[in-house]
């Protein structure tokens, strides 16, 4: 005999955020996205370099 579990509907969580907090989070997100793009291009540059040369220090 199996036990049936009652499933509850998902709960919704409401939060309040100020405009300045939202702007700050967006700015941080943009900075992180730019850093990811910079690091990706840096890695792509290392993959293209011949293996016998030394990578330039940044």
C-alpha positions as CSV (number, residue, x, y, z in Angstrom):
1,X,0.0,0.0,0.0
2,X,1.5,3.4,-1.0
3,X,1.1,6.6,0.9
4,X,-0.3,9.5,-1.0
5,X,1.3,12.9,-0.4
6,X,-0.7,16.0,-0.6
7,X,1.0,18.5,-2.9
8,X,0.7,22.1,-2.0
9,X,0.6,24.8,-4.6
10,X,3.8,26.9,-5.0
11,X,3.9,29.9,-2.7
12,X,4.6,33.4,-4.0
13,X,7.2,35.5,-2.2
14,X,6.8,39.2,-2.4
15,X,9.7,41.5,-1.6
16,X,10.1,45.3,-1.7
17,X,13.1,46.9,-3.1
18,X,13.9,50.6,-3.4
19,X,14.7,52.2,-6.7
20,X,18.3,53.0,-5.6
21,X,18.8,49.4,-4.6
22,X,17.5,48.2,-7.9
23,X,19.8,50.6,-9.8
24,X,22.8,49.5,-7.7
25,X,22.0,45.8,-8.5
26,X,21.6,46.5,-12.2
27,X,25.0,48.4,-12.2
28,X,26.7,45.5,-10.4
29,X,25.2,43.1,-12.9
30,X,26.4,45.2,-15.8
31,X,29.9,45.3,-14.3
32,X,30.0,41.5,-13.8
33,X,28.8,40.9,-17.3
34,X,31.6,43.2,-18.6
35,X,34.1,41.3,-16.5
36,X,32.9,38.0,-17.8
37,X,33.2,39.2,-21.4
38,X,36.7,40.5,-20.7
39,X,37.8,37.2,-19.2
40,X,36.2,35.2,-22.0
41,X,38.1,37.3,-24.6
42,X,41.3,36.8,-22.5
43,X,40.8,33.1,-22.5
44,X,40.1,33.1,-26.2
45,X,43.4,35.0,-26.8
46,X,45.3,32.4,-24.7
47,X,43.7,29.5,-26.8
48,X,44.9,31.2,-30.0
49,X,48.5,31.7,-28.8
50,X,51.1,29.1,-29.7
51,X,51.9,27.0,-26.7
52,X,55.6,27.8,-26.7
53,X,55.2,31.5,-26.1
54,X,54.8,33.1,-22.7
55,X,51.4,34.9,-22.1
56,X,51.6,38.6,-21.5
57,X,50.9,39.7,-17.9
58,X,47.8,41.9,-17.5
